Amino acid sequence: MKGADAEDIALRHLQAQGLQLLQRNFRAKGGELDLVLRERGRGGDTLVIVEVRKRSGARFGSAAESVDARKRQRIVIAARWLLATQPALATLAVRFDVLTLDANDRVEWIRNAFDAS
């Protein structure tokens, strides 16, 4: 399975939960965002940045563990670029999630997996 296939599964899962896709594979100098979505809520909308990870086995650690400090930093850099270039999105609360798929494509959605600090 390619990364795009894992992102397709992740996107379908998130859309089924009511999130709206804004951008996919947003590239910025220093990083990339797999999925950028909007989640509508009673307290206002949230911009949800989702890193999608697929692992066929745990030999080198779990899919969630592969989102290490360096990867998180690259995601935050790309998110800051996104917000700087699209001011309408900068008014939204931002959340960083990780969505993992195991060898059987079972989904684990980790909300608030990390923050921008």
N, C-alpha and C positions, 0 to 999 in steps of 0.2 A: 504494500500500500504506500502510495506517495503522500507527501505532506498535504497536497491539495485535496486528496481523498479524505484525509483525517479532518481537514478544515470543513469540508462539505458536511460530514457527519456532525461535527461540532456546531456548525451554523444551523443545521436543521433542528438540533436539540434546543439551541438557544431561542430560535424563532418559535418553536413549539411552547416555550416558556413565556412568550410575549415580547421578547426583545426584537428591536428593529435594526437591521443592518444599515450602517452608514457607509462604511468603507471596508475593503478587504485588501490585505497585503499592502498597507500604507508604508511606503519607503521614505526614509529620511536619512540624511548623513549620520551614520553612527548607529542605525537601528531600523527595525521593521516591526510593524504591528500586524499580527495575523488577522484579527477581527476587531472592528470598532463598531459598537452597537449603542443604541439608546434604550434605556429601560425607563418606562413611565411608572411613576409612583405617586402616591398621595402627597408626599412631601416635596414633589418636584421630580424632574427628570434627572437621570444619571447617565453620564457617558461611561460606558463599560469597555475597557480595553482587555481583550482576551488573548492570552497566549495558549496556543493549542499544541499539545505534546502527545505523541504516540510512541509507545514502547512495545516491542514484541515479547519482551521478557524483562526480568529484574536483574539480569546479570551485571549490568553497569549502574544499578540503582533504579529507582522508580521514575516514571515520567515526570512527576511533580518535583522530585529531587533534581532533575536536569535543568530546572529553572533556577540556576545558581545566582550568586550576587552579580556576577558579570553580565549575565543575560538580563537580569532585572534592571540593571543600570542602562543597558542598551534600549530596553523597552521604555523606560522613563524618558530617556533622551528623545526617542522618536515621538512619544506622547507630548512632550513639551513643544516639539517642532509642529506637530499637528495643531495644538492649541494656539500657537503663535501665528500659524498661517490660516487658521479658520476661526476668527474671533467669535462667531456665533456659538461655537462649541465651548469656548472658554468660560461661558456663563454657567455651564453645567457642573455639578459635582462629578468627580472622576473616581472610578473604582478600577483596580487592577485584579482581574480574575485569571485563573489557570484552569483549563479544561483538558483533562487527560483521557486517553483511550488506552485500554489494555489490549492484549493480543486478540481478544474476542470482541473488540470494539465496544466494550462496556464503558460508559461515560461516567467520569467523576468531575463534578463542577465545583471548583474551590473558589468561592466568592471571597473578595478581600484577601487574596493570597499574599499580597504585599502592598506596601505604600511607596510613595515617591521619595521618601527620606533616605 
